[in-house]
């Protein structure tokens, strides 16, 4: 490959831009499609529960096969969430625990 697209920085930038566009299209497409779906109580309950299911699907493999910093971060996040009921605080505590543990190893 020659020219502007031969530079790794340009290729990386194009890859990031392409993924940003793909992410936007899938998110906007979901909102666009849901305009025509009637919101029933069952559908609303399903959509509310789906976010938690995605989080669990991400966390459980890390808890089972992850290293000790990952497990400590999950435990710290869980304790913080129970104590504060603030998801952002729980995520920040988990990130801080994992980052601190990994930085000190």
URNOR-V570850 format. One record per residue. OMEGA is omega in whole degrees, 0 to 359 (none if undefined). NEAR is the number of other ideal C-beta (glycine too) atoms within 12 Angstrom. D_CENTER is the distance of its C-alpha to the mean C-alpha in Angstrom with 1 decimal. Layout:
OMEGA:NEAR:D_CENTER / OMEGA:NEAR:D_CENTER
This chain:
181:10:34.4 / 176:6:36.2 / 185:8:35.9 / 185:12:32.9 / 180:14:30.4 / 182:11:31.6 / 179:13:29.9 / 179:12:26.7 / 179:12:25.4 / 179:15:26.1 / 179:16:24.5 / 179:13:21.3 / 178:15:21.4 / 178:18:22.0 / 179:15:19.2 / 179:14:16.7 / 179:14:18.6 / 179:14:18.6 / 177:14:14.9 / 178:14:14.5 / 179:15:17.3 / 179:14:16.0 / 179:14:12.6 / 182:15:14.9 / 181:15:17.3 / 179:14:15.1 / 180:14:13.8 / 178:14:17.4 / 177:14:18.9 / 177:16:17.4 / 180:14:18.8 / 180:13:22.0 / 182:12:22.5 / 176:15:21.9 / 184:11:24.9 / 180:9:27.2 / 179:15:25.8 / 182:10:27.6 / 177:14:25.5 / 178:10:27.0 / 180:10:26.3 / 179:12:25.1 / 179:14:22.6 / 178:14:21.4 / 178:12:21.0 / 181:15:19.1 / 178:19:16.6 / 181:13:16.2 / 184:14:15.7 / 181:15:13.2 / 178:13:10.2 / 179:16:11.4 / 179:14:12.0 / 179:12:8.6 / 179:21:7.6 / 179:17:11.0 / 178:13:10.7 / 187:18:8.1 / 186:25:10.2 / 178:16:13.6 / 178:13:14.0 / 179:23:13.3 / 182:22:15.8 / 187:12:18.3 / 182:11:18.3 / 178:21:16.7 / 183:16:19.0 / 176:17:20.3 / 178:23:18.2 / 179:26:15.0 / 178:23:17.1 / 178:27:18.4 / 179:30:15.1 / 180:32:14.1 / 179:24:17.6 / 178:28:17.6 / 180:32:14.5 / 179:23:16.3 / 179:17:19.6 / 180:24:18.3 / 178:23:16.7 / 184:15:20.1 / 188:13:22.1 / 186:17:20.6 / 180:10:18.6 / 182:14:16.4 / 181:18:12.6 / 178:14:12.3 / 180:19:15.1 / 179:26:13.7 / 181:23:10.5 / 178:19:13.1 / 178:27:15.5 / 178:33:13.3 / 180:23:12.6 / 179:20:16.3 / 181:27:17.5 / 182:27:15.9 / 180:18:16.9 / 180:16:20.3 / 182:22:21.0 / 180:17:20.2 / 181:11:22.2 / 180:10:25.1 / none:11:25.4
